[in-house]
Amino acid sequence: VRANQSEILVLFSVDTTAIGKFGIRVLDDGQHYTEILYSLSASGNELLLDRTKSGTTGNTYQQGGSINISPGEKNSLALHIFLDHSIVEAFGHNGRARITSRIYVPFENAVGVSLVTYLNTDLTASVDVWQLSDCWVN
């Protein structure tokens, strides 16, 4: 999928014993990208925004926060993302966690979107993408 001004809804299903990270890669130009990830571990779960490979001219640190996900809820995790060129806003697990950030990507062709997984088990996902119109009237 190619999008830099869009709304994306991803529904994930993972095994209740899943450990690792999974999510979506956005603003991808084939070399630079930003990842929005669920990180599941025995010590706790997080929703993360990883800009370390974004090629951004601003901050490149990883940001995120803990999110309470019970093992039974791992079979239905939602990630709702809004992209508007340099703005990324993500809502995890039906709004229980959220991240908003600016990504100053210096590349016009950074429009790729794909699913990513770093899990120890299988992952299934369904994805809906809606292109958003520009709010500026010419």
N, C-alpha and C positions, 0 to 999 in steps of 0.2 A: 504494500500500500504506500502511496505517496501523499503526504499531507503536512502542511505547516500552518494551516488555519482550519482546525477541525475539532469535532467532539468525538471521542473514542470511548466505547464501553466494552470492557473485556470481562468475561465471566470465566474464572478458573476453577478447576476441580483437581485436587491432589489427594493422595493417600493420607490418612490420618497420622501416619508416622513420618511424613515427609520432613526432611531436613535440607536446607539450602536456600537458594535465591531463585526467583522467577519473576517475570514481569514483561515489560514492553520497552523497546528501544525506539526513540523518537529523534527527529531532527538529524537523521543519519545521511551522510553524504558518501558513505562507503569507507571512510577513514575516521571520521569524527562522529560522535553520537552522544546522546544522553539516555540513561536508563532509569526507569521508574520501577522499583522492585519490591516485592514482598520478600522479607528475610525471615525464614522460620528456623528456630533452633530450640534445643531442649531448655535453654536458659531464658528464652523470651522471643517475641516476634516483633518485627519492625516494618514500617513502610519507609523506603529509602528513595532518594533522588540522587543519582550518581552522575556528576558532571566532570569526572576526572578525565574523560576522553572526548569532551564536547568541543574542544578547540576554541572554547569561549575566550573572549578578551577580558572577561570579568573574573569573579571568583570561580574556582574549580573544585572546591571542597564538596564532600558528600554530606548531605543533610538528611535528617529523618527523625523519626521518633517511634517509641514503642506503641504497640497496638495489641489489645487483648483479643486473641483468637483461640477459642477452645478447639480441641482436636476434632470434634464433630462438625465444626464450621469450616474445616479445610476443604470439604467437598463442594463448597459454593462461596468463593471469594470474588468480590467484584472490584474492579479498578476503573474509575470513571475519570477521564482525562480531557482537559481542554487545552488546545494549542492555539496560540495566536502569535505566530512568527517568533518573537523572543520571549514570550510568556508561556510558562508551563504550570498548569494547576491540576493537581491530582487528588482524588478522594478515594480512600481505600476502605474496603469493608463497610459499604453503605454509609460513608461519612464519619466513621469512627476515627479515622486518621486522615490528615490532609497535608499537602505540601504545595506551596506556591513559590515560584522562583523565576528569575529572569535568566535567560540563557543567551548571551551575546555571541551568537554563532556568526563568524565572519564569512560564511559561505552561502551563497544564494541557493545552491542545489541541495542543501541539507533538508530534504523533505521526506526521506525514507522512514517507514514505520514497520517494525517487525516484532514478533514475540521472541523472548529469550528465556532460557532455563539453565540453571546451574544446580539442579536437584539430584538427589540420590534415588529418584523414582520417576514414574511416568507422570505426565501433566496433560490434561485436556483443557481446551479453551474454546470459547466462541467469541467472535469479535464483530462489533458493529462500528462503522465509521461514517460520520456525517460531515460533509464539507460545509464550512461556515462562510457566509458572505461577508464582505467588507462592510463595516458600519459607516464608512465615509461615502457620501454621495458626491459624485463628480458634477 
